[in-house]
Amino acid sequence: MSAAGAAGPAEQLVQRVEDRSALIGIVGLGYVGLPLAMEFARAGFRVLGFDLNPGVVDGLNAHRSHIQDVPSGVVAEHGKAGRFGATTDLKRLGEPDVISICVPTPLSKTKDPDVSYVIAATDSVKAALRRGQLVVLESTTYPGTTRELMLPALEATGLKVGSDFFLAFSPERVDPGNPTWNTRNTPKVVGGITAACRRVAVAVYGAAVDRLVPVTSTEAAELVKILENTFRSVNIGLVNEMAIVCDKLGVDVWEVIEAAATKPFGFMKFTPGPGVGGHCIPLDPHYLAWKMRTLNYRTRFIELAGEINAEMPEYWVARVVDQLNERGKAARGSAVLVLGVAYKKDIDDVRESPALDVIRLLAHRGAVVHYHDPHVPRLRADGIDLASVPLSEATLRAADCVIIVTDHSNIDYGLVARSSAALVDTRHAVPRAASH
Ligand SMILES: NC(=O)c1ccc[n+]([C@@H]2O[C@H](COP(=O)([O-])OP(=O)(O)OC[C@H]3O[C@@H](n4cnc5c(N)ncnc54)[C@H](O)[C@@H]3O)[C@@H](O)[C@H]2O)c1
């Protein structure tokens, strides 16, 4: 600190982080924002959450969590201690010292980035921006978003980045339903617009997250997240193609993968399935593909993996039709039970779930589709409106074919195998359960 308490905004903010007097603002209290808010509260900060959805805000202020990974008891603990509250009033964005933006980044119908939520949140921050604030974008997006989209808007206030206010990008890596890795113990990448931005952001997040990984620019941080998700998409696409190859060769793909995975180096195990779902893997790579199209470059791996993964529901529905055919039945009028509709096991999220495509493709062929999912009692998405049927010997026997789309843990796969007239197992769930 320089003489006579004349510390600059950066030092003042770092000091407020150290003594926990800094107020943390989180914009967007969903799968990413709420766990992050709880981590800052756990670290001893007061946290003010912002969300446009009054149902979300009222629920949280009444200590009800809408996110499976955050127990209501944790919201209640921090709420009662005065460390957490939520509001729909974005005019209060001048209050927090730190603002983390965790709003959705979906794709448009033409698979182009829809950054309208980021722009809206930036405009709200801009309207209240004051000296000394740190603004961090957490939403997954294309490289350049923080510098090209947010920085000009925020500097239009007359405040200067790196000296008056600070701007950084730090991608969220939360893996919903993962019992081992959470917001606190997953290393967090941080890139700042300036060195001071990065220093302040590292000081803030370092107070709540175990390990930080600083990188030299916001573009690098933005690209890290997209590389991670593209890596998954491409490798899942590869094993999905291998599943089709093995089917045609009459070889068991699972045996091949398990044996390949015994190689102690140079191989990483990915497993085939019905396709990819969730807010990340099917969407994020397209952000980079779009950005590169603007630079006249076509990202071929991204597009090929996306195509293969998107075709998997069609492949598995064809297997259902084959099974019915074996039994002299047509798809039209046959009863098909879909087991699991969440996009992955042990969670309740159906966004972009391949089960939605499987249901639609079966219904398109005239099948009578029911589903069971212990985590999703009601499925209302993309024109589908169904209620989960109980899983019993009777419901299994009533189906002409059962297709396992999501391998939730708490399903009796022995019962499923014994009671199904025909079974299509996209996840290898039955043999895995039997070997345990
Ligand atoms: N879900 C995941 O597993 C995951 C993991 C890593 C990264 N991400 C990324 O994090 C971002 C957020 O994803 P999510 O799954 O948490 O989304 P979400 O839909 O669960 O939550 C977003 C919240 O933001 C609110 N919101 C939207 N616009 C707002 C605005 N202008 N002001 C205030 N609140 C606003 C919505 O009401 C919603 O509650 C996305 O970019 C996503 O790609 C998600």
The ligand as an ORCA input file, in Angstrom:
! r2SCAN-3c Opt
* xyz 0 1
  N     -24.612    -26.931    -16.342
  C     -23.357    -27.285    -16.405
  O     -23.010    -28.417    -16.112
  C     -22.266    -26.299    -16.831
  C     -20.933    -26.636    -16.591
  C     -19.926    -25.746    -16.939
  C     -20.272    -24.544    -17.559
  N     -21.572    -24.236    -17.819
  C     -21.859    -22.945    -18.439
  O     -22.316    -22.048    -17.453
  C     -23.295    -21.171    -17.982
  C     -24.573    -21.244    -17.158
  O     -25.110    -22.558    -17.268
  P     -26.145    -23.147    -16.233
  O     -26.250    -24.619    -16.542
  O     -25.805    -22.732    -14.846
  O     -27.499    -22.395    -16.696
  P     -28.916    -22.358    -15.937
  O     -29.936    -22.227    -16.996
  O     -28.988    -23.502    -14.964
  O     -28.859    -21.046    -15.061
  C     -28.805    -19.765    -15.600
  C     -29.619    -18.819    -14.735
  O     -29.384    -17.499    -15.216
  C     -30.590    -16.759    -15.101
  N     -30.500    -15.610    -16.007
  C     -30.566    -15.579    -17.348
  N     -30.345    -14.339    -17.811
  C     -30.126    -13.551    -16.742
  C     -29.830    -12.174    -16.584
  N     -29.697    -11.357    -17.631
  N     -29.675    -11.709    -15.334
  C     -29.804    -12.519    -14.257
  N     -30.060    -13.837    -14.354
  C     -30.213    -14.354    -15.582
  C     -31.669    -17.772    -15.448
  O     -32.924    -17.372    -14.941
  C     -31.112    -19.052    -14.785
  O     -31.614    -19.225    -13.463
  C     -23.462    -21.576    -19.436
  O     -22.649    -20.784    -20.224
  C     -22.970    -22.996    -19.463
  O     -22.461    -23.353    -20.730
  C     -22.576    -25.098    -17.442
*
